[in-house]
Amino acid sequence: MGKTKRLLSLVVKYLNSEGASSTTAIFEHINNTTRHGTTMQTLTNVLSKNPNHIQSVESTFTDSILGGRYQVQVWDTPHERQD
């Protein structure tokens, strides 16, 4: 199993258990729960290049440590939700 396929399966498993999450939340989870972690560039490539497994739901703003705000994407698996 390749490195990005392993990362994709970890991200899908995380999204199925936690629901829709931002890129930074997924990044922190992967880096805290795996031995070698990942880079933000690799994670964003996996998120954006696999629309059959992961889709962008919305974009939201988050606060920076220095007092600014920046935009992040929120991702989820493309299954039907029962609301």
NORMO-V181134 format. One record per pair of residues at least 12 apart in sequence whose ideal C-beta (glycine too) atoms are under 6 Angstrom apart, sorted by the first residue. I is the first residue (numbers start at 1). J is the second residue. Records with the same first field share a line. If there is no record, write none. Layout:
# NORMO-V181134
I=J, J
This chain:
# NORMO-V181134
4=46
7=38, 46
8=46, 50
11=26
12=53
14=29
15=76, 77
16=77
20=57, 74, 76
22=72, 74
23=72, 73
24=72
27=40, 43
47=75
54=75
55=78
56=73, 75
57=74, 76
58=74
59=71, 73
60=74
